[in-house]
Amino acid sequence: MRNLADAIENFIINELLRDSADTLLVQRNELAEKLSCAPSQISYVLGTRFTPERGFIVESRRGSGGFVRIVKVSSGENLQEHGISAEELVRQFAMRHIITGREEKLLQYMLNILDADENKKKAVLYKAIERINDNR
């Protein structure tokens, strides 16, 4: 699976870089058909190689008309323009086991009471994540 996974990853990265874009919107089935693989292989690559630790946020919507949105995140500044909220980031961090369930709840609570715009919330969130990781 390594070679196929590499090919899928390279294809997605090339698509992201093609137009100097930091976001890619694709349909999993169409991408699988284009790369002659199963949709589950696309899911595997997205789940293991396009993670927040590696600078990506992946949002997936299932069902008819479903899509996968991949956003390249360098330092949080481009998240707002793609509609990814601080709360969504916290959820993604928890799903990827970057933070614990307890940390997720605390961060969600903090973001809900923080009287600030989304960019400020994201800056506070990244600082909190750095401190959590430093203390481990």
URVEN-V249559 format. One record per residue. N is the residue number from 1. RES is the residue in three letters. PHI is phi in whole degrees, 0 to 359 (* if undefined). PSI is psi in degrees with one decimal (* if undefined). Layout:
N/RES/PHI/PSI + N/RES/PHI/PSI
//
This chain:
1/MET/*/-19.2 + 2/ARG/303/-48.9 + 3/ASN/296/-42.0 + 4/LEU/295/-42.8 + 5/ALA/299/-41.5 + 6/ASP/299/-43.4 + 7/ALA/297/-42.4 + 8/ILE/295/-46.5 + 9/GLU/300/-46.9 + 10/ASN/298/-40.7 + 11/PHE/299/-47.1 + 12/ILE/296/-44.3 + 13/ILE/296/-41.9 + 14/ASN/298/-38.5 + 15/GLU/296/-40.3 + 16/LEU/295/-36.8 + 17/LEU/275/-20.8 + 18/ARG/307/-48.3 + 19/ASP/250/25.1 + 20/SER/54/32.1 + 21/ALA/276/154.6 + 22/ASP/245/13.2 + 23/THR/215/146.7 + 24/LEU/224/129.2 + 25/LEU/245/118.6 + 26/VAL/222/159.9 + 27/GLN/260/127.6 + 28/ARG/305/-45.9 + 29/ASN/296/-41.5 + 30/GLU/295/-41.0 + 31/LEU/295/-41.8 + 32/ALA/298/-42.2 + 33/GLU/296/-43.2 + 34/LYS/298/-36.2 + 35/LEU/262/6.7 + 36/SER/52/55.0 + 37/CYS/215/175.9 + 38/ALA/276/148.3 + 39/PRO/304/-31.0 + 40/SER/295/-29.1 + 41/GLN/289/-34.7 + 42/ILE/297/-45.7 + 43/SER/300/-41.6 + 44/TYR/300/-47.8 + 45/VAL/295/-42.6 + 46/LEU/298/-39.6 + 47/GLY/285/-25.4 + 48/THR/253/-23.3 + 49/ARG/244/-17.3 + 50/PHE/245/68.1 + 51/THR/250/161.7 + 52/PRO/302/-34.6 + 53/GLU/298/-29.7 + 54/ARG/263/8.1 + 55/GLY/91/26.4 + 56/PHE/227/149.2 + 57/ILE/239/130.5 + 58/VAL/242/125.9 + 59/GLU/244/131.4 + 60/SER/235/132.1 + 61/ARG/241/127.0 + 62/ARG/263/171.7 + 63/GLY/96/-178.7 + 64/SER/296/134.1 + 65/GLY/77/9.9 + 66/GLY/294/160.7 + 67/PHE/210/170.1 + 68/VAL/235/126.9 + 69/ARG/248/126.1 + 70/ILE/245/123.8 + 71/VAL/242/126.3 + 72/LYS/278/121.5 + 73/VAL/247/113.4 + 74/SER/272/-47.9 + 75/SER/210/16.3 + 76/GLY/100/-14.2 + 77/GLU/289/-24.2 + 78/ASN/264/4.5 + 79/LEU/290/-39.5 + 80/GLN/299/-41.7 + 81/GLU/292/-15.6 + 82/HIS/255/7.3 + 83/GLY/74/20.3 + 84/ILE/267/117.5 + 85/SER/274/164.3 + 86/ALA/300/-37.7 + 87/GLU/297/-37.9 + 88/GLU/294/-39.3 + 89/LEU/300/-44.5 + 90/VAL/300/-44.2 + 91/ARG/300/-43.8 + 92/GLN/296/-41.7 + 93/PHE/299/-40.5 + 94/ALA/291/-43.0 + 95/MET/299/-33.6 + 96/ARG/269/5.0 + 97/HIS/62/29.4 + 98/ILE/283/-32.3 + 99/ILE/231/159.4 + 100/THR/279/169.5 + 101/GLY/299/-39.1 + 102/ARG/295/-43.5 + 103/GLU/296/-37.3 + 104/GLU/300/-48.7 + 105/LYS/298/-41.7 + 106/LEU/296/-43.2 + 107/LEU/293/-39.7 + 108/GLN/298/-42.9 + 109/TYR/299/-46.8 + 110/MET/301/-44.1 + 111/LEU/294/-34.3 + 112/ASN/291/-33.0 + 113/ILE/266/-12.6 + 114/LEU/289/121.8 + 115/ASP/270/82.9 + 116/ALA/203/163.0 + 117/ASP/284/171.9 + 118/GLU/301/-40.4 + 119/ASN/296/-40.1 + 120/LYS/293/-42.1 + 121/LYS/301/-42.9 + 122/LYS/294/-39.4 + 123/ALA/298/-44.0 + 124/VAL/296/-41.6 + 125/LEU/299/-47.7 + 126/TYR/297/-38.0 + 127/LYS/296/-41.8 + 128/ALA/296/-42.7 + 129/ILE/297/-41.4 + 130/GLU/300/-43.3 + 131/ARG/291/-38.7 + 132/ILE/301/-47.4 + 133/ASN/292/-34.1 + 134/ASP/294/-30.6 + 135/ASN/274/-2.1 + 136/ARG/271/*
//
